[in-house]
Amino acid sequence: MDGRVLFAGDLLDTRIFPIAPYFPPHDTDVDGEGWIGVLDRLAALAPRAVVPGHGEVTDASLIHDVREYLVYVRDEALRLRERGATADETAAIVDETARARRPSWERPEWIGLTARAFYDTGAPV
């Protein structure tokens, strides 16, 4: 290997929905937009191997998969909020569709929390 190994820690996990520890009203220090930005910078490094926080060593496709998931959740949460859906409705809809999009991923209990984080922060699409 040529040394292009990325040790990603818990920013990336193999086949696990990203963990967004969003527990309002006290623990809300989640920056989904920042997370997506970090993934963009990591992808630009073009690592040959990615060592995730959990799961097997893989390649840069993991960065792209997690980024795609986060962008999807962000866009859906904000679209639903704009259409008048409640946070609970949004979390349920995003949970169902994200599971269908990534049926092999584990720990789906984090989907709704990620959707709520994007819904509540109101970041522009």
C-alpha positions as CSV (number, residue, x, y, z in Angstrom):
1,M,0.0,0.0,0.0
2,D,1.2,3.5,-0.7
3,G,0.4,5.0,2.7
4,R,-3.0,6.5,1.8
5,V,-4.8,5.1,4.8
6,L,-7.5,7.1,6.5
7,F,-8.3,6.3,10.2
8,A,-11.8,7.7,10.4
9,G,-12.8,6.8,13.9
10,D,-16.5,7.2,14.6
11,L,-17.1,9.6,11.7
12,L,-17.5,6.4,9.6
13,D,-18.7,3.0,10.4
14,T,-19.1,0.1,8.0
15,R,-22.8,-0.8,7.3
16,I,-24.0,1.2,10.4
17,F,-26.3,4.2,10.2
18,P,-24.2,7.2,11.4
19,I,-24.6,8.0,15.1
20,A,-26.0,11.5,15.6
21,P,-26.3,11.9,19.3
22,Y,-29.1,14.4,19.3
23,F,-31.2,14.4,22.5
24,P,-33.0,17.7,22.9
25,P,-33.3,19.8,24.9
26,H,-29.9,19.2,26.6
27,D,-27.6,17.4,24.1
28,T,-28.0,19.0,20.7
29,D,-24.4,19.5,19.7
30,V,-24.7,17.9,16.3
31,D,-23.6,19.7,13.2
32,G,-24.9,17.7,10.2
33,E,-23.7,20.3,7.7
34,G,-20.2,20.3,9.3
35,W,-20.2,16.5,9.2
36,I,-21.0,16.5,5.4
37,G,-18.2,19.1,4.9
38,V,-15.7,16.9,6.8
39,L,-16.7,14.0,4.6
40,D,-16.1,16.1,1.5
41,R,-12.6,16.9,2.8
42,L,-11.8,13.3,3.6
43,A,-13.0,12.2,0.1
44,A,-10.7,14.7,-1.5
45,L,-7.8,13.0,0.2
46,A,-8.5,10.0,-2.0
47,P,-7.6,7.3,0.6
48,R,-6.9,3.9,-0.7
49,A,-8.0,2.3,2.5
50,V,-10.4,3.5,5.2
51,V,-10.3,2.3,8.7
52,P,-13.7,3.0,10.2
53,G,-14.6,3.3,13.9
54,H,-16.5,0.1,13.7
55,G,-16.5,-2.6,11.0
56,E,-14.1,-3.9,8.5
57,V,-11.4,-1.9,6.7
58,T,-12.7,-0.8,3.3
59,D,-12.1,1.8,0.6
60,A,-13.2,5.4,0.0
61,S,-16.7,4.3,-1.1
62,L,-17.6,4.3,2.6
63,I,-17.0,8.0,2.7
64,H,-19.3,8.5,-0.3
65,D,-22.0,6.2,1.1
66,V,-22.2,7.9,4.4
67,R,-22.2,11.4,2.8
68,E,-24.9,10.4,0.4
69,Y,-27.0,9.1,3.4
70,L,-26.5,12.3,5.4
71,V,-27.4,14.5,2.4
72,Y,-30.5,12.4,1.8
73,V,-31.6,12.7,5.4
74,R,-30.9,16.5,5.4
75,D,-32.8,17.1,2.2
76,E,-35.8,15.0,3.1
77,A,-36.0,16.4,6.6
78,L,-36.0,20.0,5.3
79,R,-38.4,19.2,2.5
80,L,-40.9,17.6,4.9
81,R,-40.5,20.5,7.4
82,E,-41.1,23.0,4.6
83,R,-44.3,21.1,3.7
84,G,-45.6,21.4,7.2
85,A,-44.7,17.9,8.6
86,T,-44.0,17.7,12.3
87,A,-40.7,16.6,13.7
88,D,-42.2,13.2,14.6
89,E,-43.8,12.7,11.2
90,T,-40.5,13.7,9.6
91,A,-38.5,11.3,11.7
92,A,-40.9,8.4,10.9
93,I,-40.9,9.0,7.2
94,V,-37.2,9.4,6.9
95,D,-36.7,6.3,9.1
96,E,-38.8,4.2,6.7
97,T,-37.2,5.5,3.5
98,A,-33.7,5.3,4.8
99,R,-34.1,1.7,5.9
100,A,-35.4,0.9,2.4
101,R,-32.5,2.6,0.8
102,R,-29.9,0.9,3.0
103,P,-31.4,-2.4,4.1
104,S,-28.1,-4.0,5.0
105,W,-27.1,-1.3,7.4
106,E,-27.4,-1.8,11.1
107,R,-28.5,0.4,14.1
108,P,-31.5,2.1,12.4
109,E,-32.4,3.7,15.8
110,W,-30.1,6.6,14.8
111,I,-32.0,7.5,11.7
112,G,-34.8,9.4,13.4
113,L,-32.4,11.4,15.6
114,T,-30.4,12.4,12.5
115,A,-33.6,13.5,10.8
116,R,-34.6,15.5,13.9
117,A,-31.2,17.2,14.1
118,F,-31.5,18.4,10.5
119,Y,-35.2,19.3,11.0
120,D,-34.5,21.4,14.1
121,T,-31.4,23.2,12.9
122,G,-33.2,24.3,9.8
123,A,-30.1,24.4,7.6
124,P,-31.0,25.5,4.1
125,V,-31.2,22.8,1.5
